[in-house]
Amino acid sequence: MDWTRIAYGFAANLLGIFVASALGLIEYGDSFITLIFAALAFGIINVLIRPVITVLSLPAIVLTFGLFIFVVNAFMLWLTGVVVPGFETVGFWHTVGAAVVIGVINLVLHALLKDVTRDHLAKARKGIREGARR
């Protein structure tokens, strides 16, 4: 388990939810604690529930040439609103828009930080190998 990637994913979700809220697509009540819990819950929901929902909705995803994945992402965001008190989705299209904003921010941040995490992993693995040789 790479804690650096988990931390970057959490930070990307946090920033994405913040930006989507600043655009008026979702609401978190202006509480930083709610924002942190929403980002944490969103990450956990994406890891545990999203793969199952994606497999179940695969026919719709294929028929819409992948566009239905935005609805799946919006559903994950809605589930986050159900789990986290004070975090609310405004409406269907606002939730889809928020899911797109969060997805784009995640894509950009992961593309920019990919080299950082790759270098970190390489250094960690090199340190482990050198430690095992001693």
NORVEN-V341971 format. One record per residue. N is the residue number from 0. RES is the residue in three letters. NEAR is the number of other ideal C-beta (glycine too) atoms within 10 Angstrom. Layout:
N,RES,NEAR / N,RES,NEAR
This chain:
0,MET,4 / 1,ASP,11 / 2,TRP,8 / 3,THR,13 / 4,ARG,15 / 5,ILE,12 / 6,ALA,11 / 7,TYR,20 / 8,GLY,19 / 9,PHE,15 / 10,ALA,13 / 11,ALA,22 / 12,ASN,23 / 13,LEU,20 / 14,LEU,17 / 15,GLY,25 / 16,ILE,26 / 17,PHE,18 / 18,VAL,15 / 19,ALA,24 / 20,SER,20 / 21,ALA,10 / 22,LEU,12 / 23,GLY,11 / 24,LEU,23 / 25,ILE,26 / 26,GLU,16 / 27,TYR,23 / 28,GLY,13 / 29,ASP,9 / 30,SER,12 / 31,PHE,10 / 32,ILE,10 / 33,THR,18 / 34,LEU,21 / 35,ILE,15 / 36,PHE,18 / 37,ALA,28 / 38,ALA,25 / 39,LEU,16 / 40,ALA,19 / 41,PHE,26 / 42,GLY,17 / 43,ILE,12 / 44,ILE,20 / 45,ASN,19 / 46,VAL,11 / 47,LEU,9 / 48,ILE,14 / 49,ARG,17 / 50,PRO,10 / 51,VAL,9 / 52,ILE,16 / 53,THR,15 / 54,VAL,9 / 55,LEU,11 / 56,SER,16 / 57,LEU,11 / 58,PRO,9 / 59,ALA,13 / 60,ILE,18 / 61,VAL,10 / 62,LEU,10 / 63,THR,13 / 64,PHE,7 / 65,GLY,9 / 66,LEU,10 / 67,PHE,17 / 68,ILE,16 / 69,PHE,17 / 70,VAL,18 / 71,VAL,18 / 72,ASN,21 / 73,ALA,21 / 74,PHE,19 / 75,MET,20 / 76,LEU,26 / 77,TRP,18 / 78,LEU,18 / 79,THR,26 / 80,GLY,20 / 81,VAL,12 / 82,VAL,15 / 83,VAL,20 / 84,PRO,11 / 85,GLY,15 / 86,PHE,24 / 87,GLU,18 / 88,THR,22 / 89,VAL,14 / 90,GLY,9 / 91,PHE,11 / 92,TRP,10 / 93,HIS,18 / 94,THR,24 / 95,VAL,18 / 96,GLY,19 / 97,ALA,25 / 98,ALA,25 / 99,VAL,16 / 100,VAL,19 / 101,ILE,28 / 102,GLY,15 / 103,VAL,12 / 104,ILE,19 / 105,ASN,17 / 106,LEU,12 / 107,VAL,13 / 108,LEU,17 / 109,HIS,14 / 110,ALA,9 / 111,LEU,11 / 112,LEU,17 / 113,LYS,12 / 114,ASP,9 / 115,VAL,11 / 116,THR,15 / 117,ARG,10 / 118,ASP,10 / 119,HIS,16 / 120,LEU,13 / 121,ALA,10 / 122,LYS,10 / 123,ALA,12 / 124,ARG,10 / 125,LYS,10 / 126,GLY,10 / 127,ILE,10 / 128,ARG,9 / 129,GLU,9 / 130,GLY,8 / 131,ALA,7 / 132,ARG,6 / 133,ARG,4
